[in-house]
Amino acid sequence: MKTIFLGLLAFALYGGDIAAVKAEPRLERRSELAVQNADKAFLEAKAAWKKGESAALQTALDEIVASVDLCLDTLHEMGRPPYKLVRWYKNAELKTRELSRGLDGLAVEASLEERPAIQKVNDRVKTVHEELLLGVLSRKK
């Protein structure tokens, strides 16, 4: 219960601002906030799609890519092998898998004009997901 409250508090503080996420000094927390920001951007993209706002949809899709890339870069920045950071890699892996499924659903519902942009973002999210999954499954050599 306490963890959920702290997560929601941090989410409210950092909102959907990628610059605020980048300002987080703790790398572990930054990776978590980046994934939360991607989730928020997905909800904004879905709302923009429902309203028919193409510019807002594209902005939200760009925010998703930036957030997912920031998460992956932050995990690499930690300088430790993934098998020593399983908690953070696994959390990011699960959230990107969920995000990818949501983007798949949005792409199916979207019009033919919007579908390529959504698919491009989904391809990037899937690439990051696969890299995170390989990190979780990697063994000490």
C-alpha positions in Angstrom: 0.0 0.0 0.0 2.8 2.3 0.9 4.6 1.6 -2.3 1.6 2.3 -4.4 1.1 5.6 -2.6 4.7 6.6 -3.2 4.5 5.6 -6.8 1.3 7.7 -7.3 2.9 10.7 -5.5 6.0 10.6 -7.7 3.8 10.2 -10.8 1.9 13.3 -9.8 5.0 15.2 -9.1 6.8 14.4 -12.3 3.7 14.3 -14.5 4.3 13.8 -18.2 7.4 15.9 -18.4 10.5 14.0 -19.7 12.8 16.9 -18.6 11.7 16.4 -15.0 12.3 12.6 -15.3 15.8 13.3 -16.7 16.5 15.6 -13.7 16.0 12.7 -11.3 19.5 12.0 -9.7 18.9 8.4 -8.7 19.2 6.2 -11.8 17.0 3.4 -10.5 14.2 5.9 -9.9 14.8 7.6 -13.2 14.2 4.4 -15.1 11.0 3.7 -13.2 9.7 7.3 -13.8 10.6 7.0 -17.5 8.4 3.9 -17.9 5.6 5.6 -15.9 5.9 8.6 -18.2 5.6 6.3 -21.2 2.4 4.9 -19.7 1.0 8.4 -19.2 1.9 9.3 -22.7 0.1 6.2 -24.0 -3.1 7.3 -22.2 -2.7 10.8 -23.7 -2.2 9.2 -27.2 -5.3 7.2 -26.8 -7.3 10.2 -25.7 -6.0 12.3 -28.6 -6.9 9.5 -31.0 -10.5 9.3 -29.7 -10.8 13.1 -30.1 -9.3 13.0 -33.6 -6.4 15.2 -32.8 -3.5 14.0 -35.0 -0.9 16.5 -33.8 -1.5 15.6 -30.1 -1.4 11.9 -31.0 2.0 12.4 -32.7 3.3 14.4 -29.7 2.2 11.6 -27.3 3.8 8.9 -29.5 7.1 10.9 -29.6 6.9 11.1 -25.8 6.5 7.3 -25.6 9.6 6.7 -27.7 11.6 9.3 -25.7 10.5 7.8 -22.4 11.2 4.2 -23.3 14.7 5.1 -24.7 15.4 7.1 -21.6 14.5 4.0 -19.5 16.9 1.8 -21.4 19.7 4.3 -21.5 19.3 4.9 -17.7 19.6 1.1 -17.0 22.7 0.9 -19.2 24.1 4.0 -17.4 24.0 2.2 -14.1 27.2 0.5 -15.1 26.3 -2.9 -13.6 25.4 -6.1 -15.4 21.7 -6.7 -15.9 21.8 -9.9 -13.7 22.7 -7.6 -10.8 19.8 -5.3 -11.6 17.1 -7.8 -12.2 14.5 -5.9 -10.2 14.8 -2.8 -12.4 15.1 -4.6 -15.7 12.2 -6.9 -14.9 10.0 -4.0 -13.9 10.8 -2.1 -17.1 10.4 -5.3 -19.2 6.9 -5.9 -17.8 5.8 -2.3 -18.3 7.1 -2.2 -21.9 5.3 -5.5 -22.7 2.1 -4.0 -21.4 2.7 -0.8 -23.3 3.4 -2.8 -26.5 0.1 -4.6 -26.1 -1.8 -1.4 -25.7 -0.1 0.1 -28.8 -1.1 -3.1 -30.7 -4.7 -2.5 -29.7 -4.6 1.2 -30.6 -3.1 0.4 -34.0 -5.9 -2.0 -34.7 -8.5 0.6 -33.8 -6.8 3.5 -35.5 -7.4 4.7 -39.1 -5.2 3.7 -41.9 -3.5 7.1 -41.9 -2.5 6.9 -38.2 -1.6 3.3 -38.2 2.0 3.6 -39.6 3.0 6.1 -36.9 1.6 3.9 -34.2 3.3 0.8 -35.6 6.7 2.6 -35.8 6.4 3.5 -32.1 5.3 0.0 -31.3 8.3 -1.5 -33.2 10.7 0.7 -31.1 8.9 -0.3 -27.8 9.2 -4.0 -28.8 12.9 -3.6 -29.6 13.5 -2.1 -26.2 11.4 -4.8 -24.6 13.4 -7.5 -26.2 16.7 -5.9 -25.0 15.3 -5.6 -21.5 14.2 -9.3 -21.6 17.6 -10.4 -22.7 19.1 -8.4 -19.8 16.7 -10.2 -17.4 17.6 -13.6 -18.8 21.3 -13.1 -19.1 23.6 -15.1 -16.9 26.9 -14.3 -15.3 29.7 -15.2 -17.6 
